Amino acid sequence: MTRIYYFLIVLLFSVGTARSQQSKNSLSGRVTDSQTGLPLAGASVWVVDLKTGTSTNAKGEYRLNNLSEGQHLVELSYVGYASLSEFVVIKPGAIKDFQLSPSVVENDEVVVTGISTAMQARRNPTPVTVVRKEELVRSVSSNLVDALSNKPGVSQVSTGPAISKPVIRGLGFNRVIVLNDGIRQEGQQWGEEHGLEIDELSVQKVEILKGPASLMYGSDAMAGVINILTNVPVQEGRMKGSFVSNYQTNNRLRSFHMNLGANNKGFNWNAYGSYKAATDYKNKYDGRVFNSRFNEKNFGGYLGYNGNWGYSHLVISNFNQQLGVVEGERNETGEFIKLLPGGGEGVPDAADFRSIKPHVPMQEIKHFKVASDNSFQIGAGRITLNIGYQRNQRMEFANPDDYKDRELYFDLNTFTYSTAFHFREKNKWRVTVGVNGLSQANQNKGEEALIPEYNMFDAGVFGYVQKSVEKLTFSGGLRFDNRHIRSKFMEEDGEEKFAAFSRNFSNLSGSAGISYLPTPAISLKFNLSRGFRAPSIPELASNGTHEGTNRYEYGNRNLQSESSWQADLGSEFNSDHLSLSASLFLNSINNYIYYSRIPAVNGGDSLVDGNTAFRFNQQDASLAGFEVVVDIHPHPLDWLHFENSFSYVRGRFSDGVEGNRNIPFIPAGRWLSELRGDFLKEGKTFRNLSLRFQLDNTLAQKKIFDVFNTETITAAYTLLNAGLSADLFAGKKNFASIYFNVMNIGDVAYQNHLSRLKYTAENLVTGRTGVFAMGRNFNIKLLIPLDFSIGKK
């Protein structure tokens, strides 16, 4: 594999160097204030699809060299001004001036998720939410999904601070695709106790697509896509980076992150490293929650070249995490139990609660990834090529006599590929055809096996079109996929554990949507899409105790693919005083897969190894819901923001399961309300001072799937949070930014409906079932930016 990548990179650089001698394309101009005409120094000018950009000088001038010829979307941004995006024809000596308007809101974001090329979010018929680095830095979270779950329509299935899985509009696990720098993240995402293997401190931008995206990504994108971008080239002629340190009082979380990147004469690179560790967290009901600790050591970066022919980037990342698994077992006095060597049990002491080294049961996750991301100018068109290799090693340990004894060990190797040809725009038509897929193999190297070893090959071909006519934009396309799974035979104690079998799943998917901009302040959207998901190997072939859920699970090799039709209707309004957006959706799913109890002969529960036995089944289902966002920023009080969001989803089976039609584990309705004041835009030492107060109101969830004791009603709760942040300046130089936050000021003891710790053992002293979430938490974060000029622009 190393030789293949070395050969590929050498080839790409050779082709690029040869082609760069054939043409010299550039883009230059000025960026000014639309009201005063004064130049804007330091404005960002970014050519999205070419992954290159620069910033304006003191005269508001910019210049970009070594660009691919053709029409490309250029995005401009500047603090205190509305972002602007516009298609520009790039050719030798191209000149384009831009004017930015002062504004307190962003309403012209550019997105790349779920479409063939970069596009203005307002013209994208599918709902996409953008989360930038600055917003992630301001937030208080123990992992990335925790931070993203504050966005409308996004929730999380959590197993303590270290494990969170994204849920979009009530669907998660293998129904959500996570992309990381263009590579589909593959890491046993079917498991409740399996989090994302991505360093949250390295993330530069996240795009959240809500709704089926099978057209572009194939199987598993039924709920949507979370596109995480970590390696974004810095501006031409600059070396930039940052140092970030963070401390949280509740679980003594400490983290350090350093990154540095440069871009000079086409050559660009970035490197980062992170360390994060936490002890056991606490709340007022449980005290310190034993074994909720974790630690991470991560690094990564990329090396690339951008030229007239396009670009080629080699991306590498390595994720290494150790975390404890909270079982919640307590003794007769209500204290957590600690497993001891020799089969005994004890009580954790003060030293245990201060440790960052997990106790058994625990997990160790290693995830290595290397990818080649490329774009080439081919005649009047452009071809993109992205290939990657990743190895996910997930090890579970449960033997207090031998911490190196791997009870479970999944070794997953995945090769992904994606290529597309983008035809030259003609008469406002943009056409793309492509193919993508993966090849995957899983091995069991532990003492036990929950799923069989298998090989999987996935391939899909698609066509995408987009047409813009003044205020109206139409986009859509079709796709065909085939997935082949070959499960391997395994014997245990002289008996068949897993049978060998092969299955093929073929599906046709697509989407069609329109966006209409009747005025600059209003946008209307409608999209109809068909998604699908082939059954995962655990759903087809499980045979074992799933320790994280206390179930003995049997697969069902007769399962069919899930398929869905989803309709989305959305609208946005932006003015000097008010920003409003609303989204409605209806998702009808055929062959929805869920697990059901296997009844015993006498009518009770079937028990295997002391656990209730379940088998995967399927039937039709539907989900419907909405999200509303209201941001009041009364002019001329531009420093004041009152932001509110509410999201709700309801899921039902077409036929009841033992009389119950509720889909299990649907998130409760949630209303977030934040009052924010922004001050000192031009302060001498302190600038961009921001003061925030937030109410997090989560409604009770009473519409539950209580059959088989699957879930229980969850009470409503309200959390009060507050934050303060500011930039520190010496003259005109920003030398540091500081953030101070307090979460759960009232120290409320609560359980989120999607928290798996809610279903751990009962505390016999208090009568409360399960473990509660983190209590009051103070957080302080320091960011030191690094920025140097290199070479000549």
MOWO-V301248 format. One record per residue. N is the residue number from 0. RES is the residue in one small letter. OMEGA is omega as a letter, one per 20 degrees, with the letter a starting at -180 (* if undefined). Layout:
BEGIN
<<N RES OMEGA> <N RES OMEGA>>
END
This chain:
BEGIN
<<0 m r> <1 t r> <2 r a> <3 i a> <4 y r> <5 y r> <6 f a> <7 l a> <8 i r> <9 v a> <10 l a> <11 l r> <12 f r> <13 s r> <14 v a> <15 g a> <16 t r> <17 a a> <18 r a> <19 s r> <20 q a> <21 q a> <22 s r> <23 k r> <24 n a> <25 s r> <26 l r> <27 s r> <28 g a> <29 r r> <30 v a> <31 t r> <32 d a> <33 s a> <34 q a> <35 t a> <36 g a> <37 l a> <38 p r> <39 l r> <40 a r> <41 g r> <42 a a> <43 s r> <44 v a> <45 w r> <46 v a> <47 v a> <48 d r> <49 l r> <50 k r> <51 t a> <52 g a> <53 t r> <54 s a> <55 t r> <56 n a> <57 a r> <58 k a> <59 g a> <60 e r> <61 y r> <62 r r> <63 l r> <64 n r> <65 n r> <66 l r> <67 s r> <68 e r> <69 g a> <70 q a> <71 h r> <72 l r> <73 v a> <74 e r> <75 l r> <76 s r> <77 y a> <78 v r> <79 g a> <80 y r> <81 a r> <82 s a> <83 l r> <84 s a> <85 e r> <86 f a> <87 v r> <88 v a> <89 i a> <90 k r> <91 p r> <92 g a> <93 a a> <94 i r> <95 k r> <96 d a> <97 f r> <98 q r> <99 l a> <100 s r> <101 p a> <102 s r> <103 v a> <104 v r> <105 e a> <106 n a> <107 d r> <108 e r> <109 v a> <110 v r> <111 v a> <112 t r> <113 g r> <114 i a> <115 s r> <116 t a> <117 a a> <118 m r> <119 q a> <120 a a> <121 r r> <122 r r> <123 n a> <124 p r> <125 t a> <126 p r> <127 v r> <128 t a> <129 v r> <130 v a> <131 r a> <132 k a> <133 e a> <134 e r> <135 l r> <136 v a> <137 r a> <138 s r> <139 v a> <140 s r> <141 s r> <142 n a> <143 l a> <144 v r> <145 d r> <146 a a> <147 l a> <148 s r> <149 n r> <150 k a> <151 p r> <152 g a> <153 v r> <154 s r> <155 q r> <156 v a> <157 s r> <158 t a> <159 g a> <160 p a> <161 a a> <162 i r> <163 s r> <164 k a> <165 p r> <166 v r> <167 i r> <168 r r> <169 g a> <170 l a> <171 g r> <172 f a> <173 n r> <174 r r> <175 v r> <176 i r> <177 v r> <178 l r> <179 n a> <180 d r> <181 g a> <182 i r> <183 r a> <184 q a> <185 e a> <186 g r> <187 q a> <188 q r> <189 w a> <190 g r> <191 e a> <192 e a> <193 h a> <194 g r> <195 l a> <196 e a> <197 i r> <198 d a> <199 e a> <200 l a> <201 s a> <202 v r> <203 q a> <204 k r> <205 v r> <206 e a> <207 i r> <208 l a> <209 k a> <210 g a> <211 p r> <212 a a> <213 s a> <214 l a> <215 m a> <216 y r> <217 g a> <218 s r> <219 d a> <220 a a> <221 m a> <222 a a> <223 g a> <224 v r> <225 i a> <226 n a> <227 i a> <228 l a> <229 t a> <230 n r> <231 v a> <232 p r> <233 v a> <234 q r> <235 e r> <236 g a> <237 r r> <238 m a> <239 k r> <240 g r> <241 s r> <242 f a> <243 v r> <244 s a> <245 n r> <246 y r> <247 q a> <248 t a> <249 n r> <250 n r> <251 r r> <252 l r> <253 r a> <254 s r> <255 f a> <256 h r> <257 m r> <258 n a> <259 l r> <260 g a> <261 a r> <262 n a> <263 n r> <264 k r> <265 g r> <266 f a> <267 n a> <268 w r> <269 n r> <270 a r> <271 y r> <272 g a> <273 s r> <274 y r> <275 k r> <276 a a> <277 a r> <278 t r> <279 d r> <280 y a> <281 k r> <282 n a> <283 k r> <284 y a> <285 d a> <286 g r> <287 r a> <288 v a> <289 f r> <290 n r> <291 s a> <292 r r> <293 f r> <294 n a> <295 e r> <296 k a> <297 n r> <298 f r> <299 g r> <300 g r> <301 y r> <302 l a> <303 g r> <304 y r> <305 n r> <306 g r> <307 n a> <308 w a> <309 g r> <310 y r> <311 s a> <312 h r> <313 l a> <314 v r> <315 i r> <316 s r> <317 n a> <318 f a> <319 n a> <320 q r> <321 q a> <322 l r> <323 g r> <324 v a> <325 v r> <326 e r> <327 g r> <328 e a> <329 r r> <330 n a> <331 e r> <332 t r> <333 g a> <334 e r> <335 f a> <336 i r> <337 k r> <338 l a> <339 l r> <340 p a> <341 g r> <342 g r> <343 g r> <344 e r> <345 g a> <346 v r> <347 p r> <348 d a> <349 a r> <350 a r> <351 d a> <352 f r> <353 r a> <354 s r> <355 i r> <356 k a> <357 p r> <358 h r> <359 v i> <360 p a> <361 m r> <362 q r> <363 e a> <364 i r> <365 k a> <366 h r> <367 f a> <368 k r> <369 v a> <370 a r> <371 s a> <372 d a> <373 n r> <374 s a> <375 f r> <376 q r> <377 i a> <378 g r> <379 a a> <380 g a> <381 r r> <382 i r> <383 t a> <384 l r> <385 n r> <386 i a> <387 g r> <388 y r> <389 q r> <390 r r> <391 n r> <392 q a> <393 r a> <394 m r> <395 e a> <396 f a> <397 a a> <398 n a> <399 p r> <400 d a> <401 d a> <402 y a> <403 k a> <404 d a> <405 r r> <406 e r> <407 l r> <408 y r> <409 f r> <410 d a> <411 l r> <412 n a> <413 t r> <414 f a> <415 t r> <416 y r> <417 s r> <418 t a> <419 a r> <420 f a> <421 h a> <422 f r> <423 r a> <424 e r> <425 k a> <426 n r> <427 k r> <428 w r> <429 r a> <430 v r> <431 t r> <432 v a> <433 g r> <434 v r> <435 n a> <436 g a> <437 l r> <438 s a> <439 q r> <440 a r> <441 n r> <442 q r> <443 n a> <444 k r> <445 g a> <446 e a> <447 e r> <448 a r> <449 l r> <450 i a> <451 p r> <452 e a> <453 y r> <454 n r> <455 m r> <456 f a> <457 d r> <458 a r> <459 g r> <460 v a> <461 f r> <462 g a> <463 y r> <464 v r> <465 q a> <466 k r> <467 s r> <468 v a> <469 e a> <470 k a> <471 l r> <472 t r> <473 f r> <474 s r> <475 g a> <476 g a> <477 l a> <478 r r> <479 f a> <480 d r> <481 n r> <482 r r> <483 h r> <484 i r> <485 r a> <486 s a> <487 k r> <488 f r> <489 m r> <490 e r> <491 e a> <492 d r> <493 g r> <494 e r> <495 e r> <496 k r> <497 f r> <498 a r> <499 a r> <500 f r> <501 s r> <502 r r> <503 n r> <504 f r> <505 s a> <506 n r> <507 l a> <508 s a> <509 g r> <510 s r> <511 a a> <512 g r> <513 i r> <514 s a> <515 y a> <516 l a> <517 p r> <518 t r> <519 p a> <520 a a> <521 i r> <522 s r> <523 l a> <524 k r> <525 f a> <526 n r> <527 l a> <528 s r> <529 r r> <530 g r> <531 f r> <532 r r> <533 a r> <534 p r> <535 s a> <536 i r> <537 p r> <538 e a> <539 l a> <540 a r> <541 s r> <542 n a> <543 g r> <544 t r> <545 h a> <546 e a> <547 g a> <548 t a> <549 n r> <550 r r> <551 y a> <552 e r> <553 y r> <554 g a> <555 n a> <556 r r> <557 n a> <558 l r> <559 q r> <560 s r> <561 e r> <562 s a> <563 s r> <564 w r> <565 q r> <566 a r> <567 d r> <568 l a> <569 g r> <570 s r> <571 e r> <572 f r> <573 n r> <574 s r> <575 d a> <576 h a> <577 l r> <578 s a> <579 l r> <580 s r> <581 a r> <582 s r> <583 l r> <584 f r> <585 l a> <586 n r> <587 s a> <588 i r> <589 n r> <590 n r> <591 y a> <592 i r> <593 y r> <594 y r> <595 s a> <596 r r> <597 i a> <598 p r> <599 a a> <600 v a> <601 n r> <602 g r> <603 g r> <604 d r> <605 s a> <606 l r> <607 v a> <608 d r> <609 g a> <610 n r> <611 t a> <612 a r> <613 f r> <614 r r> <615 f r> <616 n r> <617 q r> <618 q a> <619 d a> <620 a r> <621 s r> <622 l r> <623 a r> <624 g a> <625 f r> <626 e r> <627 v r> <628 v r> <629 v r> <630 d r> <631 i r> <632 h a> <633 p r> <634 h j> <635 p r> <636 l a> <637 d r> <638 w a> <639 l r> <640 h r> <641 f a> <642 e r> <643 n r> <644 s r> <645 f r> <646 s a> <647 y r> <648 v r> <649 r r> <650 g a> <651 r r> <652 f r> <653 s r> <654 d a> <655 g r> <656 v a> <657 e r> <658 g a> <659 n a> <660 r a> <661 n r> <662 i a> <663 p r> <664 f r> <665 i a> <666 p r> <667 a r> <668 g a> <669 r r> <670 w r> <671 l a> <672 s a> <673 e r> <674 l a> <675 r r> <676 g r> <677 d a> <678 f r> <679 l r> <680 k a> <681 e a> <682 g a> <683 k r> <684 t r> <685 f r> <686 r r> <687 n r> <688 l a> <689 s r> <690 l a> <691 r r> <692 f a> <693 q r> <694 l r> <695 d a> <696 n r> <697 t a> <698 l r> <699 a r> <700 q a> <701 k a> <702 k a> <703 i r> <704 f a> <705 d r> <706 v a> <707 f a> <708 n a> <709 t a> <710 e a> <711 t r> <712 i r> <713 t a> <714 a r> <715 a r> <716 y r> <717 t r> <718 l r> <719 l r> <720 n r> <721 a a> <722 g r> <723 l r> <724 s a> <725 a r> <726 d r> <727 l a> <728 f r> <729 a a> <730 g r> <731 k a> <732 k r> <733 n a> <734 f r> <735 a r> <736 s a> <737 i a> <738 y r> <739 f a> <740 n r> <741 v r> <742 m r> <743 n a> <744 i a> <745 g a> <746 d a> <747 v r> <748 a a> <749 y r> <750 q r> <751 n a> <752 h a> <753 l r> <754 s r> <755 r r> <756 l r> <757 k a> <758 y r> <759 t a> <760 a r> <761 e r> <762 n a> <763 l r> <764 v a> <765 t a> <766 g r> <767 r r> <768 t r> <769 g a> <770 v a> <771 f a> <772 a a> <773 m r> <774 g a> <775 r a> <776 n r> <777 f a> <778 n r> <779 i a> <780 k r> <781 l r> <782 l r> <783 i a> <784 p r> <785 l a> <786 d a> <787 f r> <788 s r> <789 i r> <790 g r> <791 k r> <792 k *>>
END
